[in-house]
Amino acid sequence: MKEKNGFSVNGYIAVLVIVIIASFAIYGTSSNPAWILLLGIDTACLLGLFMVQPNQGRVLMLFGSYVGTVKSTGLRWTIPLFFRKNISLRLRNFESSRIKVNDAHGNPIEIATVVVWSVNNTYDATFEVDDYAMFVNIQSEAALRNMSSRYPYDQQDNNETALRSDPEIVSEALNEEIQQRLNKAGVKIHEARISHLAYAPEIASAMLQRQQASAIIAARQKIVDGAVGMVEMALTQLSQREIVELDEERKAAMVSNLLVVLCSERNTQPVVNAGSLY
């Protein structure tokens, strides 16, 4: 069984009808005692009035059986025998606690998520699970654990999807993982994003040194690439403009000196040769 519209009518019209019937019943009691029974039934009909706020629903049940859901807002009236349970259809936020898991490379990390969700099927939320809010909390953390174990914390190569470098891809995967688990509870996931991501304290220091080393290597590689290009440009322009002719030995010395100047971390102190080239 799935969600269906429950029986209800406009509450203001129902109040007007009840008042009219009550007026006739009160007037008729003086001449016919049967009107007293009608007045009692009419008064009991007031119990069928209820309010529905925006983005809320009322699940109607009759002796334990589901008869429908009312989502029309305002004052409504239904059969007084129906039991009415309120259920919110508004957006809700859930932020998980920081959990420790192993990433795809086996490194322990701390991770947490923020999930935006709402109920979109009142029947499943009411009857398929015992407590749909608690179900969302537990299944979201379980999905986070499962998803985070499929990706590494950092990229090891350019084609690898990582938790830190690809937040959009990871969020989409997390959204799908949680939604699959919560379909049975009638819950829709609007957004799921990682709110906290860090290495576990026991390896944080070692991983920081590793990141620093990787950054230094990348910077050095860029500096060397630029220096080699500048040396090549210098040799080419000297040759094209015929400023000076250098043999292979002097070219090697010039390349060595330029690379030292361009790649050094500190400002170099040039030594001026006041004598001949030899």
C-alpha positions as CSV (number, residue, x, y, z in Angstrom):
1,M,0.0,0.0,0.0
2,K,1.2,3.5,-0.8
3,E,0.2,7.0,0.2
4,K,-3.2,8.2,-0.9
5,N,-5.5,11.2,-0.3
6,G,-7.6,11.0,2.8
7,F,-11.2,12.1,3.0
8,S,-11.7,15.6,4.3
9,V,-13.8,18.7,3.5
10,N,-13.4,22.4,4.1
11,G,-13.7,22.9,7.9
12,Y,-15.5,26.3,7.6
13,I,-18.3,24.8,5.6
14,A,-18.5,21.9,8.0
15,V,-18.8,24.3,11.0
16,L,-21.5,26.2,9.2
17,V,-23.5,23.0,8.5
18,I,-23.0,21.8,12.1
19,V,-24.3,25.1,13.5
20,I,-27.3,25.1,11.2
21,I,-28.2,21.5,12.2
22,A,-27.7,22.3,15.9
23,S,-30.0,25.3,15.6
24,F,-32.8,23.2,14.1
25,A,-32.2,20.4,16.7
26,I,-32.4,22.9,19.6
27,Y,-35.6,24.3,18.2
28,G,-37.1,20.9,17.6
29,T,-36.4,19.4,21.0
30,S,-39.4,21.2,22.5
31,S,-41.7,19.3,20.2
32,N,-39.9,16.0,19.5
33,P,-37.3,14.3,21.9
34,A,-35.7,12.6,18.9
35,W,-34.1,15.9,18.1
36,I,-32.0,15.4,21.2
37,L,-30.2,12.4,19.6
38,L,-29.6,14.5,16.4
39,L,-28.1,17.3,18.6
40,G,-25.8,14.8,20.3
41,I,-24.6,13.4,16.9
42,D,-24.2,16.9,15.6
43,T,-22.1,17.9,18.6
44,A,-19.9,14.8,18.2
45,C,-19.2,15.9,14.6
46,L,-17.2,18.8,16.1
47,L,-14.6,16.3,17.0
48,G,-13.9,15.8,13.3
49,L,-12.4,19.3,12.9
50,F,-8.6,19.6,12.7
51,M,-6.0,22.0,11.4
52,V,-3.3,21.4,8.8
53,Q,-0.4,23.8,8.7
54,P,1.7,24.4,5.5
55,N,4.1,21.6,4.7
56,Q,2.5,19.3,7.2
57,G,0.2,16.3,6.7
58,R,-2.3,14.3,8.8
59,V,-2.3,10.5,8.5
60,L,-5.8,9.2,8.9
61,M,-6.4,5.7,10.5
62,L,-9.5,3.8,11.3
63,F,-9.2,1.0,13.9
64,G,-5.5,0.6,12.9
65,S,-6.1,0.7,9.2
66,Y,-4.6,3.4,7.0
67,V,-7.3,5.3,5.2
68,G,-5.3,8.2,3.7
69,T,-3.3,11.4,4.2
70,V,-4.6,15.0,4.3
71,K,-2.2,17.6,3.0
72,S,-4.7,20.4,2.2
73,T,-3.9,23.3,4.6
74,G,-6.3,25.2,6.8
75,L,-9.3,24.1,8.8
76,R,-10.5,20.7,7.7
77,W,-13.2,18.2,8.7
78,T,-13.2,14.4,8.5
79,I,-15.1,11.6,10.0
80,P,-14.7,11.9,13.8
81,L,-13.9,8.2,14.2
82,F,-10.6,8.6,12.2
83,F,-7.5,8.8,14.3
84,R,-5.3,11.6,13.0
85,K,-1.5,11.6,13.3
86,N,0.5,14.7,12.5
87,I,3.6,14.3,10.3
88,S,5.9,17.1,9.2
89,L,6.8,17.5,5.5
90,R,9.3,20.4,6.1
91,L,13.0,20.3,5.3
92,R,15.2,19.1,8.1
93,N,18.9,19.2,8.8
94,F,20.9,16.3,10.3
95,E,24.6,16.7,11.1
96,S,26.3,13.4,11.9
97,S,29.0,13.0,14.6
98,R,32.6,12.8,13.6
99,I,33.3,9.1,12.9
100,K,36.6,7.4,12.3
101,V,36.9,5.2,9.2
102,N,39.6,3.9,6.9
103,D,39.8,5.4,3.4
104,A,40.5,3.4,0.3
105,H,44.2,3.3,1.0
106,G,43.7,2.2,4.6
107,N,44.5,5.5,6.3
108,P,42.4,6.3,9.3
109,I,40.4,9.6,8.8
110,E,37.7,11.5,10.6
111,I,34.6,12.5,8.6
112,A,31.2,13.9,9.2
113,T,28.3,14.9,7.0
114,V,25.3,17.3,6.8
115,V,22.1,15.9,5.3
116,V,19.1,17.9,4.2
117,W,16.0,15.7,4.0
118,S,12.2,15.7,4.1
119,V,9.3,13.2,4.2
120,N,7.8,12.6,0.8
121,N,5.7,9.5,1.5
122,T,3.7,9.6,4.7
123,Y,2.6,6.0,4.5
124,D,6.2,4.6,4.4
125,A,7.4,7.1,7.1
126,T,4.6,6.1,9.4
127,F,4.2,2.4,8.9
128,E,7.4,1.0,7.3
129,V,9.8,2.1,10.0
130,D,9.4,2.6,13.7
131,D,11.0,6.1,14.0
132,Y,11.8,7.7,10.6
133,A,13.9,10.5,12.1
134,M,16.1,8.0,14.0
135,F,16.2,5.8,10.9
136,V,17.6,8.8,8.9
137,N,20.3,9.4,11.5
138,I,21.5,5.8,11.7
139,Q,21.4,5.1,8.0
140,S,23.1,8.4,7.0
141,E,26.1,7.5,9.2
142,A,26.2,4.0,7.8
143,A,26.1,5.3,4.3
144,L,28.9,7.8,5.1
145,R,31.1,4.9,6.5
146,N,30.5,2.8,3.3
147,M,31.1,5.7,0.9
148,S,34.2,7.0,2.6
149,S,35.9,3.6,2.4
150,R,35.6,3.7,-1.4
151,Y,37.7,6.9,-1.9
152,P,41.2,7.9,-0.7
153,Y,41.7,11.1,1.4
154,D,44.2,12.5,-1.2
155,Q,44.9,11.8,-4.8
156,Q,47.8,9.5,-5.6
157,D,47.5,10.2,-9.4
158,N,45.6,12.7,-11.5
159,N,42.8,10.3,-12.5
160,E,41.9,9.3,-9.0
161,T,38.8,10.7,-7.3
162,A,39.6,11.7,-3.7
163,L,37.6,13.0,-0.7
164,R,39.5,16.2,-0.4
165,S,40.0,17.2,-4.0
166,D,36.6,16.2,-5.5
167,P,33.9,17.4,-3.1
168,E,31.2,17.6,-5.8
169,I,31.7,14.0,-7.0
170,V,31.9,12.7,-3.4
171,S,28.7,14.6,-2.4
172,E,26.8,13.2,-5.3
173,A,28.0,9.6,-4.4
174,L,27.0,10.2,-0.8
175,N,23.6,11.5,-1.8
176,E,22.9,8.4,-3.9
177,E,24.2,6.1,-1.1
178,I,21.9,7.7,1.5
179,Q,18.9,7.9,-0.8
180,Q,19.0,4.2,-1.6
181,R,18.9,3.4,2.1
182,L,16.1,5.8,2.9
183,N,13.7,5.0,0.1
184,K,11.9,2.4,2.3
185,A,11.3,5.1,4.9
186,G,9.6,7.5,2.5
187,V,12.3,10.1,2.9
188,K,13.8,12.3,0.1
189,I,17.4,13.5,0.4
190,H,17.8,17.1,-1.0
191,E,21.5,17.5,-0.2
192,A,24.3,15.6,1.5
193,R,27.7,17.2,1.9
194,I,30.8,16.4,4.0
195,S,31.1,18.9,6.9
196,H,34.3,17.7,8.4
197,L,37.3,15.8,6.9
198,A,40.7,15.3,8.5
199,Y,43.3,12.6,9.1
200,A,43.0,10.8,12.4
201,P,45.2,12.4,15.1
202,E,47.5,9.4,15.3
203,I,48.7,9.9,11.7
204,A,47.9,13.6,11.2
205,S,51.6,14.7,11.8
206,A,53.1,12.2,9.4
207,M,50.5,13.0,6.7
208,L,51.2,16.7,7.1
209,Q,54.9,16.1,6.5
210,R,54.0,14.0,3.5
211,Q,51.8,16.8,2.1
212,Q,54.6,19.4,2.7
213,A,57.1,17.2,0.9
214,S,54.8,16.7,-2.0
215,A,54.2,20.5,-2.2
216,I,58.0,21.2,-2.1
217,I,58.6,18.6,-4.9
218,A,55.9,20.1,-7.0
219,A,57.2,23.6,-6.5
220,R,60.8,22.6,-7.3
221,Q,59.6,20.8,-10.4
222,K,57.9,24.0,-11.6
223,I,61.0,26.1,-10.8
224,V,63.3,23.7,-12.7
225,D,60.9,23.6,-15.7
226,G,60.9,27.4,-15.9
227,A,64.6,27.7,-15.4
228,V,65.3,25.2,-18.2
229,G,63.0,27.2,-20.5
230,M,64.8,30.5,-19.7
231,V,68.2,29.0,-20.3
232,E,67.1,27.5,-23.6
233,M,65.7,30.9,-24.6
234,A,68.9,32.7,-23.6
235,L,71.1,30.3,-25.6
236,T,68.8,30.6,-28.6
237,Q,68.8,34.4,-28.6
238,L,72.6,34.6,-28.2
239,S,73.0,32.3,-31.2
240,Q,70.3,34.1,-33.4
241,R,71.7,37.6,-32.7
242,E,75.3,36.4,-33.1
243,I,76.2,38.3,-29.9
244,V,78.8,35.8,-28.9
245,E,79.9,32.3,-30.0
246,L,80.2,29.7,-27.3
247,D,81.7,26.3,-27.6
248,E,80.2,23.3,-25.9
249,E,82.3,23.7,-22.8
250,R,81.3,27.4,-22.3
251,K,77.7,26.6,-23.0
252,A,77.8,23.9,-20.3
253,A,79.3,26.4,-17.9
254,M,76.7,29.1,-18.8
255,V,73.9,26.6,-18.3
256,S,75.3,25.5,-15.0
257,N,75.6,29.1,-13.8
258,L,72.1,30.1,-15.0
259,L,70.5,27.1,-13.3
260,V,72.2,27.9,-10.0
261,V,71.0,31.5,-10.2
262,L,67.4,30.6,-11.2
263,C,66.9,27.6,-8.9
264,S,68.6,28.9,-5.8
265,E,66.4,29.7,-2.8
266,R,68.6,32.7,-1.9
267,N,69.9,35.6,-3.9
268,T,73.1,34.7,-5.6
269,Q,76.2,36.9,-5.3
270,P,77.8,37.2,-8.8
271,V,81.6,37.2,-9.2
272,V,82.7,39.6,-12.0
273,N,85.6,38.4,-14.0
274,A,87.8,41.5,-14.8
275,G,90.3,39.5,-16.8
276,S,90.0,37.7,-20.1
277,L,87.6,34.9,-20.8
278,Y,90.5,32.5,-20.3
